[in-house]
Structure formats: C-alpha cells, structure tokens
Amino acid sequence: MIIRQANMQDIDAVDGLYDAIHTAEENGKQTIGWIRGVYPVRATAEDALRRNDLFVLEDAGAICGAGIINKTQVDVYRQGNWKYKAPDDQVCVLHTLVISPDRASMGYGRAFIAYYEQFAAEHGCTELRIDTNAKNTAARSMYKKHGYTEIGIVPTVFNGIPDVQLVLLEKHIHL
C-alpha cells in the first residue's frame, strides 16, 4: 500500500470512489451525509488535482482511497472554538477522505490519517483540522481513536449540501 500525490490518470478511479460511496449511502450501508451530484463530484477531484493537493491510496494497483490535504480552512472554521490557536500557515486540513466501501475495516483510513499527520509535520504544521458531518458516526469514531478532539458542531450549508451539522475536529502535534 502506498499513499501518493494523485495524477490525471487517477481521476476516473477517484470519481469511481465517490460513486461507490454515494451508492453505499443510498443503499443504507453507510451514513456520511454526502449527496450524489452535489458533493463530492468528479470536479471535486479535478479541482484538487489542479491545486496539487489530491492524494490517493493505492494497493495492489487499485486506488482504494483518496483525500485532499492542504492548508485551506473552510469559511465555517471561523466559527470554531479551537483550543489551539495557530497561524494559518501552521494549520493543515484533511478534506473529503474517502475509502472504497468494499475495502472498509482494512486499515486504509488509519493509514491515510497517519500519512496526513506526517505530511503536516513535514510542512511545518502543528495544528491539524478535520471536519465531518455529524451523521458520519464512523468517521467521528475513527478520528477520536486517532487523538482528534471535537471542538464543536456548526450548522451550515456545506459544499452545497443543506442542513449539515458540521463537526469540527482538531489535533495538535509537536514538531
């Protein structure tokens, strides 16, 4: 298994992951709070690729996960009661983490979080931030297991999805 920066050849696979997640949610197998055709969509991956902040998890030649890692804090983060105050250039954010539903419970989420934390440290970031929909209890549990603290829930329209209760999470690391 490797996690690496995505390239143009990965876009179809990442779009396929988004489709698989939407299908799993529509079939009641996962609860994430995303909506097909609204978020995430192919353009989500394409935009991240253009910014050079799309990463993929590849195992045995297959793309099994993807996420966006950057220093971009979404607007609603201003409403967060962050325990650790840090200048923007020391904050790293993980967005849109997706693991193939047929590869759940194989440690891919854990591996992606470890990669994100190492990436943040290598880029001088001491403050890690993540958000998730309050409905996504699996993600909330996983982040808690990895030392992330929920600092609040903010009602918002998020990436075009109405009535989201956005859970803000943080973790401070020492460089």
Buried (B, 14 or more C-beta within 10 A) or exposed (E): EEBEEBEEEBBEBBBBBBBBBBEBBEEEEBBBBBBBEEBBBBEBBBEBBEEEBBBBBBBEEEBBBBBBBBBBBBEBBEEBEBEBEBEEEBBBBBBBBBBBBEBEEBEBBEBBBEBBBEBBBEEEBBBBBBBBBBBBEBBBEBBEEBBBBBBEBBEBEBBEBEEBBBBBBBBEBEE
